[in-house]
Amino acid sequence: MHFLDPEIAAKRYSRCVRDLVRKNAAFFIVAALAAVALRLFFVFRYPAVIDDSKLYANVAENWLQHGVYGVTNSGQIMPTLSRLPGYPAFLAVIFAIFGIENFRAVLLIQVVFDLATCLLVADMARRVFSPRSAKAAYLMAGLCPFLANYAAAALTETLEIFFTALAFDFALRGLGIGENPAATRHVYRSWLICGLSIGGAILLRPDGGILLAAIELCLGWKLLKAIKSGRDNAIPWLKAAILVGVCALLPLVPWTVRNLRTLHRFEPLAPRYATDSDELVMVGFNRWVKTWTADYVSVQEIYWNVPGEEIDVTKLPRRAFDSAQQKQLTAELFTDYNHDHDMTPELDARFGDLAAQRVRAAPMRYYVWLPFLRIADMWLRPRTELSSADPRWWEFNDDARLVALSLGLGAINLLYVVLAAAGLVRARAFFGIGLFVLFLVLRSAFLGTLENPEPRYTLEGYPAAIFLASAIFHRAE
């Protein structure tokens, strides 16, 4: 860590930011207006209030009006732990100010958070690369249709992405990258905000913990390097690691205590399958799904339908069967389920037996190849899940406009991924790059373990991807 005079460093930092904005005022004004216009287009033309949105809203309303963090079931309010309290708290505040179920206000405020994310990504690029990269990063984030689309969706993604970018930006400050004040007190303040930002991300979604793991591993690496050069050099890094960990996990304490007192269950996050205590956890069925699922189509056609809706065995891909006998057994299981559209413990156990048979027959498929395919599908699939486009876009049997939408968004998404990969090649020598690569690797590896490869789960990686892509535009100034 550098220990410059904080007053001098602060002046240098402020002057650098002012110079960047002043010299490129027209660019930032035009880019900002375009970013705002894109997001407002989605908010007013294609607002997304889906089933998950209504569930979050129901929890927020019960919390706000009755003081119970719960869901309404058959006219009764039942305490729940199926969702972390971050997003319901956000909705409750907005509903209290602007009115119950005022989703328009929710989406407009999310637009503000998303615009702030664009600024944070630009600042990250400025710190590590150059002002020119900062401009490119701001433009790529501001005009990203996927970030803009989810800003118009009443879901956790926009806030999760914002807190992820905020944590990264303050981690770079703590690492002393950029024209940041570098006195000890300023360094620890940066790590304090970084930790609280991670805590905010975790309160929104359990997988926010991946961000904590990436930053703690980065600090652990710095600590080990410092230990080799002398114990005194290691103390600041040890303090930073402890501070980040405590600040990230402390916000979970009230939630954990509440679950113990109200539901008599130790649950510091949320259940793996977002289930409440009285709901069946379909362990067998979920494991069977993981023995063959590789794309989002299967999530829509099979996974989301259970329980409650019909499932069609003909929708399964060929990789779901290892033999004609296994195909017949699977068809029998589907028939039994479709009799009343309910998943019983006995039926779930039968799916579990079939899953165990398939895992034993092809462990590499289950543990390596299918996770790899799920990761690839989430990163490369056209991000049309919030639209009415057919997820089977490659069959070209949809409305011509929707086919064009799928192809267009697929090309844009591929462009962002290619730019990020090219930026990584160019930026590999820059200090601080490892943190972003580590996060993307950890997050992708985690996503490969899921039964439901939904493209939206990779959006939290977009701040890191856009940051890497901005390295292509780096030029020493």
Secondary structure, DSSP 8 states (H G I E B T S, - for coil): -----HHHHHHHHHHHHHHHHHHTHHHHHHHHHHHHHHHHHHHHHS-B--HHHHHHHHHHHHHHHHS--EEEETTEEEE--SS-SHHHHHHHHHHHHH-TT-HHHHHHHHHHHHHHHHHHHHHHHHHHT-HHHHHHHHHHHHT-HHHHHHHTBSSSHHHHHHHHHHHHHHHHHHTT-SS---SHHHHHHHHHHHHHHHHHHHHH-GGGHHHHHHHHHHHHHHHHHHHHH-HHHHHHHHHHHHHHHHHHHTTHHHHHHHHHHHH----SS--TT---TTS---HHHHHHHHTT--SHHHHHHTGGGTTTS---GGGS-GGG-SSHHHHHHHHHHHHHHHTTT---HHHHHHHHHHHHHHHHH-HHIIIIIHHHHHHHHHHHS---TTSS--S-GGG--S-HHHHHHHHHHHHHHHHHHHHHHHHHHHHTTSTTHHHHHHHHHHHHHHHTT-SS--GGGGGGGHHHHHHHHGGGG----
